[in-house]
Amino acid sequence: MSNMQQSIRDYIVETFLFGQDDGFGNDDSFLEKGIIDSTGVLELVTHLESTYGVTVSDDELIPENLDSLSAVCTYVTRKQSASTTSAP
């Protein structure tokens, strides 16, 4: 498990599962498993923006980017890569 993946998992467990890691899988849907609701997604986005220096636009607030641990890590990595390649 990458450092980012562990860090985001830790945030989710502490924030949404009250410290009780139920062993959710990396590809488990947050919404389907009841781990994070729609308001929680916005909290997660705020955390990602402040922790990883990415900006999440409204059109990126989709399950493909934010509905599982794997999807979130892939999304953040892609955003970070895009910002470093577009920087002067």
Phi and psi in degrees as GROMACS dihedral restraints (atoms count N, CA, C in turn):
[ dihedral_restraints ]
;  ai    aj    ak    al  type     phi  dphi    fc
    3     4     5     6     1   -72.2    20    10
    4     5     6     7     1   163.4    20    10
    6     7     8     9     1   -60.4    20    10
    7     8     9    10     1   -41.8    20    10
    9    10    11    12     1   -62.6    20    10
   10    11    12    13     1   -46.6    20    10
   12    13    14    15     1   -61.1    20    10
   13    14    15    16     1   -43.6    20    10
   15    16    17    18     1   -65.7    20    10
   16    17    18    19     1   -40.7    20    10
   18    19    20    21     1   -63.9    20    10
   19    20    21    22     1   -44.5    20    10
   21    22    23    24     1   -68.0    20    10
   22    23    24    25     1   -40.6    20    10
   24    25    26    27     1   -58.8    20    10
   25    26    27    28     1   -46.5    20    10
   27    28    29    30     1   -58.9    20    10
   28    29    30    31     1   -42.9    20    10
   30    31    32    33     1   -61.0    20    10
   31    32    33    34     1   -46.2    20    10
   33    34    35    36     1   -63.3    20    10
   34    35    36    37     1   -44.7    20    10
   36    37    38    39     1   -62.0    20    10
   37    38    39    40     1   -46.9    20    10
   39    40    41    42     1   -69.1    20    10
   40    41    42    43     1   -40.5    20    10
   42    43    44    45     1   -82.7    20    10
   43    44    45    46     1   -41.9    20    10
   45    46    47    48     1  -108.9    20    10
   46    47    48    49     1   -21.8    20    10
   48    49    50    51     1  -112.6    20    10
   49    50    51    52     1    12.2    20    10
   51    52    53    54     1    53.2    20    10
   52    53    54    55     1    38.7    20    10
   54    55    56    57     1    81.4    20    10
   55    56    57    58     1     0.8    20    10
   57    58    59    60     1   -99.7    20    10
   58    59    60    61     1    92.5    20    10
   60    61    62    63     1   -74.2    20    10
   61    62    63    64     1   109.0    20    10
   63    64    65    66     1   -86.8    20    10
   64    65    66    67     1    10.3    20    10
   66    67    68    69     1    75.7    20    10
   67    68    69    70     1    32.0    20    10
   69    70    71    72     1   -62.0    20    10
   70    71    72    73     1   145.0    20    10
   72    73    74    75     1   -77.9    20    10
   73    74    75    76     1   159.3    20    10
   75    76    77    78     1   -62.5    20    10
   76    77    78    79     1   -26.4    20    10
   78    79    80    81     1  -105.0    20    10
   79    80    81    82     1     4.6    20    10
   81    82    83    84     1   -68.1    20    10
   82    83    84    85     1   136.3    20    10
   84    85    86    87     1   -69.1    20    10
   85    86    87    88     1   125.1    20    10
   87    88    89    90     1   -60.9    20    10
   88    89    90    91     1   -42.7    20    10
   90    91    92    93     1   -71.0    20    10
   91    92    93    94     1   -46.1    20    10
   93    94    95    96     1   -65.4    20    10
   94    95    96    97     1   -35.4    20    10
   96    97    98    99     1   -83.8    20    10
   97    98    99   100     1    -5.6    20    10
   99   100   101   102     1    73.3    20    10
  100   101   102   103     1    21.6    20    10
  102   103   104   105     1   -77.8    20    10
  103   104   105   106     1   -44.7    20    10
  105   106   107   108     1  -133.8    20    10
  106   107   108   109     1   135.9    20    10
  108   109   110   111     1   -98.0    20    10
  109   110   111   112     1  -175.9    20    10
  111   112   113   114     1   -62.5    20    10
  112   113   114   115     1   -35.7    20    10
  114   115   116   117     1   -68.6    20    10
  115   116   117   118     1   -37.3    20    10
  117   118   119   120     1   -62.9    20    10
  118   119   120   121     1   -33.4    20    10
  120   121   122   123     1   -59.6    20    10
  121   122   123   124     1   -39.9    20    10
  123   124   125   126     1   -66.4    20    10
  124   125   126   127     1   -36.9    20    10
  126   127   128   129     1   -63.8    20    10
  127   128   129   130     1   -42.4    20    10
  129   130   131   132     1   -61.3    20    10
  130   131   132   133     1   -43.1    20    10
  132   133   134   135     1   -60.9    20    10
  133   134   135   136     1   -44.0    20    10
  135   136   137   138     1   -59.6    20    10
  136   137   138   139     1   -42.3    20    10
  138   139   140   141     1   -62.9    20    10
  139   140   141   142     1   -45.8    20    10
  141   142   143   144     1   -62.1    20    10
  142   143   144   145     1   -42.5    20    10
  144   145   146   147     1   -64.8    20    10
  145   146   147   148     1   -42.6    20    10
  147   148   149   150     1   -77.5    20    10
  148   149   150   151     1   -32.7    20    10
  150   151   152   153     1   -84.2    20    10
  151   152   153   154     1   -40.0    20    10
  153   154   155   156     1  -110.5    20    10
  154   155   156   157     1     1.7    20    10
  156   157   158   159     1    67.0    20    10
  157   158   159   160     1    29.2    20    10
  159   160   161   162     1  -104.8    20    10
  160   161   162   163     1   159.1    20    10
  162   163   164   165     1  -116.0    20    10
  163   164   165   166     1   124.3    20    10
  165   166   167   168     1  -100.9    20    10
  166   167   168   169     1   115.6    20    10
  168   169   170   171     1   -84.5    20    10
  169   170   171   172     1   161.6    20    10
  171   172   173   174     1   -56.5    20    10
  172   173   174   175     1   -38.5    20    10
  174   175   176   177     1   -73.7    20    10
  175   176   177   178     1    -7.8    20    10
  177   178   179   180     1   -96.8    20    10
  178   179   180   181     1    -1.6    20    10
  180   181   182   183     1   -81.4    20    10
  181   182   183   184     1    65.8    20    10
  183   184   185   186     1  -126.7    20    10
  184   185   186   187     1   154.6    20    10
  186   187   188   189     1   -56.0    20    10
  187   188   189   190     1   -33.8    20    10
  189   190   191   192     1   -59.4    20    10
  190   191   192   193     1   -24.6    20    10
  192   193   194   195     1  -100.0    20    10
  193   194   195   196     1   -28.1    20    10
  195   196   197   198     1  -133.8    20    10
  196   197   198   199     1    13.2    20    10
  198   199   200   201     1  -106.6    20    10
  199   200   201   202     1    10.4    20    10
  201   202   203   204     1  -157.1    20    10
  202   203   204   205     1   162.8    20    10
  204   205   206   207     1   -61.2    20    10
  205   206   207   208     1   -43.9    20    10
  207   208   209   210     1   -62.5    20    10
  208   209   210   211     1   -43.5    20    10
  210   211   212   213     1   -64.0    20    10
  211   212   213   214     1   -41.9    20    10
  213   214   215   216     1   -63.2    20    10
  214   215   216   217     1   -45.7    20    10
  216   217   218   219     1   -63.9    20    10
  217   218   219   220     1   -42.3    20    10
  219   220   221   222     1   -62.3    20    10
  220   221   222   223     1   -44.5    20    10
  222   223   224   225     1   -62.1    20    10
  223   224   225   226     1   -49.5    20    10
  225   226   227   228     1   -63.1    20    10
  226   227   228   229     1   -42.0    20    10
  228   229   230   231     1   -61.4    20    10
  229   230   231   232     1   -43.3    20    10
  231   232   233   234     1   -63.3    20    10
  232   233   234   235     1   -42.8    20    10
  234   235   236   237     1   -65.3    20    10
  235   236   237   238     1   -41.7    20    10
  237   238   239   240     1   -65.1    20    10
  238   239   240   241     1   -40.8    20    10
  240   241   242   243     1   -64.7    20    10
  241   242   243   244     1   -41.1    20    10
  243   244   245   246     1   -64.8    20    10
  244   245   246   247     1   -38.4    20    10
  246   247   248   249     1   -72.1    20    10
  247   248   249   250     1   -31.5    20    10
  249   250   251   252     1   -78.4    20    10
  250   251   252   253     1   -29.8    20    10
  252   253   254   255     1   -79.9    20    10
  253   254   255   256     1   -22.9    20    10
  255   256   257   258     1   -94.6    20    10
  256   257   258   259     1    -6.8    20    10
  258   259   260   261     1   -74.2    20    10
  259   260   261   262     1   142.9    20    10
